[in-house]
Amino acid sequence: MTSITRYKLRKLVKYALVTVTVAMVLTLFSGDPVPRYLWAWSLLGLWTGVLEEFLFGRRFRSLAIPLQFVGKIFAVNLLTSALLALAFAFDGGSELHLGPEVPTSIGHMFITSQFFRLALRVAVVTSVAILVVQIEELMGRRMFLGFLLGRYERPKSEERVMLAIDLVGSTALAERLGDLHYFRFLNVTHSLLTDAVLRNEAEIYKYIGDEVIFSWPMRKGIRHLNCLDLYFDIVERIAVHENDLLREFGAVPRYRGAVHGGRVISAQIGHIKRAIEFSGDVMNTLSRMLGLSKQLDAGILVSADLLQRMPSAQERFRIGPLTVMPVKGRRREVSVHTVERTIGP
């Protein structure tokens, strides 16, 4: 099973869980007994997720955000009504359980009060499900759960691995493509990273122009050498789509990177615009390492401290000579290595 498939399956489960939760809350508020047909609401959640992932896709992306939302809700309810009509055609409505008023035909079913109440409840439940899952994707799972559970109300220290990648020659490329075409170039390139990000269990911390910063909890980042494999998997993904990129943009992106790990401070900042930020010596060092990789014209640099936590790296990676790098604001220097992958994951 590919990482993309696992991601989509997890997303379907999210839709099912949110749908069942919202349906139960609505039922309790209405004073009705807890519904006997929770399995039907979970199926509705799965159905909504299937439509969102495999049918809608990017079809609504050209619309404004409110119109996207309304369009998806309308499409889900229209297709759900079509399924109910199909079920009625097969069993004559005996198993639909729409209420005491048993419909005698498909047309009659659509004008019963029970159907309108059901349609309204389906619209509310699917609306909340789509909204919650879309917000979770927009914020990222870590940030979404952090806000929900209040984990980052106070600064906390944690061990994390950070990988930053930067587009080589971005200024000249932006001038040649123009602002709008360059933005599309970045968007297409970032979409190509998805499979590599999911495969290596990474979180996208933030986009800074043409720079992308990835993050892992320390245990997950060094497990299976995820923090090193991600960079090289991204390079391979871009190489696979090289001809498509050349045909559309006349250019193929090339990234340099730096990976470092250690203690970072994570906290929620801001009031009218909130975000969860990482700070500390690791972030400062990571930025300096990315600048050094540009000076050395290296693909990726890894700190010696982090490399010591991954003794198995030498089995699949060629470790370059030690380079000592001064870091502004630090009393001691930082040792880094270039890395090349010799054997795939």
WOLIN-V715253 format. One line per field, one symbol per residue. ss: DSSP state (~ for helix, > for strand, _ for the rest). phi: phi as a letter, one per 40 degrees, with the letter a starting at -180 (. if undefined). psi: psi as a letter, one per 30 degrees, with the letter a starting at -180 (. if undefined). Layout:
ss = ???
phi = ???
psi = ???
This chain:
ss = __~~~~~~~~~~~~~~~~~~~~~~~~~~~~_______~~~~~~~~~~~~~~~~~~~________~~~~~~~~~~~~~~~~~~~~~~~~~~~______________~~~~~~_~~~~~~~~~~~~~~~~~~~~~~~~~~~_~~~~~~~~~______>>>>>>>>>>>>__~~~~~~~~_~~~~~~~~~~~~~~_~~~~~~___>>>>>>__>>>>>>>~~~~~~~~~~~~~~~~~~~~~~~_~~~~~~~~_____>>>>>>>>>>>>>>>_____>>>>>_~~~~~~~~~~~~~~~~___>>>>~~~~~____~~~~>>>>>>>>>________>>>>>>>>____
phi = .ccccccccccccddcccccccccccccccgccdccbccccccccccccccccbbcfbcbccccdccdccccccccccccccccccccccbggcbcfcicccccacccdcbccccccccccccccccccccccccccccgcccccccccgcbcbdbcacbbbbbbbccgccccccccgdcccccdccccccccdcccccbfcbccabbgcbbbbaacddccccffdcccddcccccccccbdccccccbgabcbbbaabaaicbbbacbgbcbcabbbahcccccdccccccccccfccabbcccccccbcccccbbcccccbcbcbcgbcbcbcbbcbbcbbcc
psi = kleeeeeeeeeeeeeeeeeeeeeeeeeeeffllkkfheeeeeeeeeeeeeeeefeebgfgfflleeeeeeeeeeeeeeeeeeeeeeeefegggfgfhfafjjkfleeeefgkeeeeeeeeeeeeeeeeeeeeeeeeeefkeeeeeeeefgfgekkkklklkkkkkkkkheeeeeeefleeeeeeeeeeeefffeeeeeeghlkjelkicgkkklllkeeeefkghefeeeefeeeeeeeegeeeeeeefglkkkkllkkllaklkklklldfjklklklaeeeeeeeeeeeeeeefhlekkkkeeeeffiffefffkjkllkkkkkkkfkfllkklklkkkfkl.
